[in-house]
Amino acid sequence: MATIDIRPAVVDDAALILRFIRELAIYERAEDEVVASEADIRASLFAQGPARALVCTVDGEEAGFAVYFFNYSTWQGRKGLYLEDLYVTPAHRHAGAGKALLRHLARIAVAEGCGRFEWSVLNWNEPALQFYRAMGAWPMDEWVRYRLAGPALTAFAGSD
């Protein structure tokens, strides 16, 4: 049985987190979309930003990470926990690290009084979809996620 440890990330983890982000982007077929630098990670995760990170080790080896933040549900009148990214290296998959990270986050959500714990997954990522269903999570098929980013965001913000 593997020994899995999860701890809050610290500023010295910025390079590790960026490495995991790049590995995740490669897996998600979006490597060219990663523009973050190590300095960006330091500034956004460790300088009083809204996001927080966890680092996971398996048998003492760096195995994965999770980045999350708290959002708010007007319908529930309470905050929720949103998982932005979760990644476990291929060498450590099937050791229980992903499930341990999710359980750790669920415990944070419960301790913080959150009404929800949510995340997004690519619709082609069948291993993840099966994994999430097996733990009792369900897709929110009726909701469509929208995004404004880059030039479209700038143009819309500057329009009348």
Secondary structure, 3 states (H helix, E strand, C coil): CCCEEEEECCHHHHHHHHHHHHHHHHHCCCHHHCCCCHHHHHHHHHCCCCCEEEEEEECCEEEEEEEEEEEEECCCCEEEEEEEEEEECHHHCCCCHHHHHHHHHHHHHHHCCCCCEEECCCCCCHHHHHHHHHCCCCCCCCCCCCCCCHHHHHHHHHCC
